[in-house]
Amino acid sequence: MITVTTTDLASAHLADLAAAYPKAAASALTKMANQTKTKASSQIRSRFNLKARDVGQNMSVVNATWTKPESQVRASGKMIPLYEFSPVPDEPGRPLPTSGVSVMIVKGQRKVLRGAFIVRYKISGHKAVVERLGKTRFPIGSLLPTPSYREMKGMSVQQMFGTKTVLASLKAFVDEKLRDIFLHEIEYFQTKS
């Protein structure tokens, strides 16, 4: 989670203006949070093999108000099924792959999951990368749902958001942009009044 407050403005020597124009400060903090969310999505997608839709659905912004000058960018969500990370092979079939299924969670780095294979759920048609829990191999025709198989999952968007490289780049982004956004909002509110 990234939090942007008026104390960030104090580091930019703008704390007095923030106290004089609380609505401008709240507007600037909210705009900064929205831009930070977009930047976070871009940073996550540049490193991890995910679509913008999958990242955006798991991120939100808490807007600042003039009574509570604090905005937040939050990441949440469950662990993402490995089928979303470009599995090879991507269709269930026979014979089963002898080496397993490979997935690409981090861009440019493919990982082979030994013993994993692709199945299609009979009822929903959902495809998944699964692993066998026991030694029982048959009957494969009546695959899921049974307790002897488990869908494999990777990282969540929240874990990706919390990596050191993403957080460091977002902190630098906030430090760079907040002053300009705040000064722009003060000009807007001065002309409006």
N, C-alpha and C positions, 0 to 999 in steps of 0.2 A: 504494500500500500504506500502510495506517495501522498504526503499531506503538504499543501501549500498554504501558508498563513501570512499574516501581516508582519511576523518576525522576519520572514524572508525579505520583506520590503525594508526592514530596518538595516539589513546588511547592505542594501542599495542606497542608504541614507535618505529614504523616502518615508520614514515612519511618521513625521509631522504631517505630511500631505495626506497620508492614509487616515490619520485621525481627523483631519479637516474634511475629507471627502470619503465617508464610509461607504457610500453607494458605489463610488468609483472603485474603491478598493475591493469590494465584494464582486463587482463585475469583472475586474481584472483577474482576481483569483479564480473565478469560475471559467473565464476564457483560457487562463493558463492551464487549468485542470483538463479542459477539453482538448487542448493542443497536446498536452502530455499524454493523454489517453491515445491519441492518434499516433504520436511518436512511439509509445510503448508497443502498440500493435505492429508498427513498422519494424521495430527492433526485434521483436519476438519472431516475426515472419522472416526476417533476414537471416536468423540463426536456425530456427526450427522449421520443419517441413509441415506447415499448417496453412490453411486458407484464412483470409481476413474474416470471413463469416464466423469461423470457429473461435477465433480470438475475440472478436467484437462481442459475441454473445456472452462471454464470460468476464467482461470488464464493464465497470460503471463509474459514474462521476457523481459525487455528492457536492451540490452547489453551495457556494458561500452566500451568506446574507449579510446585510449591513449590521445586524445585531450579533451575528456569529461569523466573523471574517476568517473562515477556514474552509477550504475545499479539498476534496480527496479523490484520488483515482484508486479504485479497488479492483482487484482481480479475484475471481472465485471460480468455482466449478469443480466437477468431478474429474477423475483421471480419464484421459481420452483413450478409447479403444485403439489398439495397434493397427486395426484395419484402416484407420484414417491416415496412416503414415506410409502410403505407397507400398503395400506388400507385394512381393514377387514369390510365387505366383499369386494372382489376385482372384482366381476363380477356384472353387472346390473341384476336385477331379480325382480320377484314378489313373495311374497309380499315384499314391501319396508321394510328395517330394521326399527323397531320401535324406537330403541335407537339412530339411526344415524350411522355414519361411524367412525371407530377409525383409527387413523394414528399414526405412530411413527416417529416424526421428530428427537427428541433426543433419542439416543440409550437407550433402557430399560425403556422408559417413553411413554406409549401409551395414546393418548388423544382422547376422544369421541367428535365428532362434532355433536351435536344435530340438527336434521332436515336435515342433509346432506345425500346424496345418490349417487350411482354410475350410470352413464349413458354412453351409447356408441353413439357417433355422427353417424348419418345415412350415411352421405356422405363419411367421411374419415375413419370411424371405430375407431377413437380415443376414449379411455375411460377416464373419468374424474370424480372427486369428485365435485359435484355441490350443490348449495343451492338455494332454491326457493326465489325469491325476493318479490313476492306478496303473497296474500292469495289464489290465484287461484291454485287449485290442479289438475284439469283436463283440457285438455286431456293429459294424460301421454304418450299415443301412439305417439304423434307428438312432442316429447320432444324438441330437440335442432336443429337448432339454433332458439331460441325465446328470446325476451327481458325479459321474466319472470324468467330466470335461469342464474346463473353466476358460472363459474368455480372457485373453491377455490384454492388459492395459498399460499405457505409458504414463508420461508426466501429465499434470494438469496445467492449465494456463496460469494458475496461481503460482505454481512452482517455477514455470518459465519466467514469469514476471519478477520473481524474487531472486533470480540469478544475479551475481555480482556485476557482470558486465552490463546487463540491462538497467539495473538500478543506478549504476555510476553514470551511464550515458543520460538517463533521465534527470538526474540531479544536475548535471552540467547543462542540460537543455533548459531547465527551470531557471538556473542562475543567469543564463544568457538572455532569455526572452522576457522575464518578468518585468524588468525595469521599463522596457519599451512599451509593453502592453499597458502597464499602469499609467505611464505618462499619456498615452493615447486616450485612455479612459477619462483621465482628469480633464484633458482638453474637450472631450465630448460633453462631460457634465458641466463644464464651465460655460460652453456655448449654449447649452440647453437651458440653463437657469437665467 
